[in-house]
C-alpha cells in the first residue's frame, strides 16, 4: 500500500487528501471531513488529473 498527498483545485474548493493504492484499486482519502470519504478513481482519470500542461 502506498500513499501520496494530493491537492485538487475545484474552482472554489481546495481539496487536499491522500491517494492510496491497494492492489489495482486507487482510493482518494479526504481526512478533513468528519467521516472517511473514499472516491474511486480509475487509473486513466487519475493520470489525466495529474498531468500539468507545460508551455513549449
Phi, psi and omega in degrees: 000132179235151180230136179228127179280132182226152176233129178248133173262120184243050180083276182263322184268145172246115185255118177245130180205192181237129177272123182239133178246123177239108185066236179261002184257134178251135179240147174244110183263130179246097186287347183285345178276161181292332178237162181284115177260121183243121177252128178275120181245121174297153183302318182290325178293317178300317180297317181294324180287331185271351180279125179251119181294139180242131180292140180292000000 
